[in-house]
Amino acid sequence: NVPGGERCATNQVYYSLSERGPAFALVPWLQQHGMATMAYSPIDRGKLARHAALRKLASQRDATPAQLALAWLVAQRGVMAIPKATSKEHRRENLAALRSRAPLGGEHATSRSIKAISPSRASQTGSAR
């Protein structure tokens, strides 16, 4: 226990489809203790917006890869994302992700769709975001 730790409201961590380490122990612990998870770099610095398998899934769902990556995170109880938005279009795209809750299975990180976005393959790219 850390002095004053009970006053902590959120834990900001690197968490995305390509960096799912927090999902195994940290996010469940935070959920059990009523603390939010704040995911920074949720689109993995743009890599997920260009990921080949995620582009394919997005085209099947009338969404963009970035929207799917964001929606997957925010569909999880107690998880929020803070994506970078360098343009009005990025802000609109990020906001639209909230409309498509859990398009990749939400908290079910073992779903077939999620497995298609292997962390080891997160750098597969095509067109730029």
C-alpha positions as CSV (number, residue, x, y, z in Angstrom):
1,N,0.0,0.0,0.0
2,V,1.1,3.5,-0.9
3,P,0.2,6.3,1.4
4,G,-2.7,8.2,-0.2
5,G,-3.2,5.5,-2.8
6,E,-6.8,5.2,-1.9
7,R,-7.3,8.7,-3.4
8,C,-6.2,7.5,-6.8
9,A,-9.1,7.8,-9.3
10,T,-7.5,6.3,-12.5
11,N,-4.5,4.5,-13.8
12,Q,-3.2,5.8,-17.1
13,V,-1.5,2.9,-19.0
14,Y,-0.4,2.1,-22.5
15,Y,-3.3,-0.1,-23.6
16,S,-4.5,-0.9,-27.1
17,L,-5.3,-3.9,-29.4
18,S,-1.6,-4.2,-30.0
19,E,-0.7,-3.7,-26.3
20,R,-3.1,-5.9,-24.4
21,G,-0.9,-6.7,-21.4
22,P,-3.0,-4.6,-19.0
23,A,-6.1,-6.8,-19.8
24,F,-4.7,-9.8,-18.1
25,A,-4.3,-8.6,-14.5
26,L,-4.2,-4.8,-14.2
27,V,-7.6,-3.9,-15.8
28,P,-9.5,-6.6,-13.8
29,W,-7.8,-5.5,-10.6
30,L,-8.8,-1.9,-11.3
31,Q,-12.3,-2.9,-12.1
32,Q,-12.6,-4.9,-8.8
33,H,-11.4,-1.8,-6.9
34,G,-13.6,0.7,-8.7
35,M,-10.7,2.5,-10.4
36,A,-10.8,3.6,-14.0
37,T,-8.3,2.6,-16.6
38,M,-7.2,5.4,-19.0
39,A,-5.7,4.0,-22.2
40,Y,-3.2,6.3,-23.8
41,S,-2.0,5.7,-27.4
42,P,-5.1,3.6,-28.0
43,I,-4.5,3.5,-31.8
44,D,-0.8,2.6,-31.2
45,R,0.5,5.9,-32.6
46,G,-1.5,5.4,-35.8
47,K,-0.2,1.8,-36.5
48,L,-3.6,0.3,-35.8
49,A,-5.2,2.7,-38.3
50,R,-3.1,1.1,-41.0
51,H,-3.2,-2.6,-39.7
52,A,-4.2,-4.9,-42.6
53,A,-6.4,-7.3,-40.6
54,L,-8.1,-4.4,-38.7
55,R,-8.8,-2.7,-42.0
56,K,-10.5,-5.8,-43.3
57,L,-12.7,-6.1,-40.1
58,A,-13.5,-2.4,-40.3
59,S,-14.7,-2.6,-43.9
60,Q,-17.1,-5.4,-42.9
61,R,-18.5,-3.1,-40.1
62,D,-18.8,0.2,-42.0
63,A,-16.1,1.7,-39.7
64,T,-12.5,2.7,-39.8
65,P,-9.7,0.7,-38.1
66,A,-9.2,3.5,-35.6
67,Q,-12.9,3.4,-34.7
68,L,-12.8,-0.3,-34.0
69,A,-9.6,0.0,-31.9
70,L,-11.2,2.8,-29.8
71,A,-14.6,1.0,-29.6
72,W,-12.9,-2.2,-28.4
73,L,-11.3,-0.3,-25.5
74,V,-14.3,1.8,-24.4
75,A,-16.7,-1.1,-24.5
76,Q,-14.8,-2.5,-21.5
77,R,-16.2,-1.6,-18.1
78,G,-14.2,1.2,-16.5
79,V,-11.9,1.8,-19.5
80,M,-11.6,5.2,-21.2
81,A,-9.3,6.1,-24.1
82,I,-7.4,9.3,-24.8
83,P,-6.6,9.2,-28.5
84,K,-4.5,11.9,-30.2
85,A,-6.5,13.8,-32.8
86,T,-4.5,16.0,-35.1
87,S,-7.4,17.1,-37.3
88,K,-11.1,17.7,-37.3
89,E,-11.5,14.5,-39.3
90,H,-9.7,12.5,-36.6
91,R,-11.9,14.1,-33.9
92,R,-15.0,13.1,-35.8
93,E,-13.7,9.6,-36.4
94,N,-12.8,9.2,-32.7
95,L,-16.3,10.4,-31.6
96,A,-18.0,8.1,-34.1
97,A,-16.2,5.2,-32.4
98,L,-18.5,5.7,-29.4
99,R,-21.5,4.7,-31.6
100,S,-20.2,1.3,-32.4
101,R,-19.8,-0.2,-28.9
102,A,-18.0,-3.6,-28.8
103,P,-17.7,-4.3,-32.5
104,L,-14.8,-6.7,-31.8
105,G,-16.3,-8.5,-28.9
106,G,-15.9,-6.0,-26.1
107,E,-14.2,-7.5,-23.1
108,H,-13.8,-10.9,-24.8
109,A,-10.2,-10.6,-25.7
110,T,-10.1,-14.2,-26.9
111,S,-12.7,-13.7,-29.7
112,R,-11.7,-14.7,-33.2
113,S,-11.8,-11.0,-34.3
114,I,-9.4,-10.0,-31.5
115,K,-7.0,-12.8,-32.3
116,A,-6.8,-11.5,-35.9
117,I,-5.2,-8.4,-34.5
118,S,-2.2,-10.2,-33.0
119,P,0.1,-7.9,-30.9
120,S,3.1,-9.4,-32.7
121,R,1.6,-8.3,-36.0
122,A,0.5,-4.8,-35.0
123,S,3.1,-3.2,-37.2
124,Q,1.5,-4.6,-40.4
125,T,0.6,-1.5,-42.4
126,G,-0.9,-0.4,-45.6
127,S,-2.2,3.0,-46.4
128,A,-1.5,6.0,-44.0
129,R,-4.1,7.3,-41.6
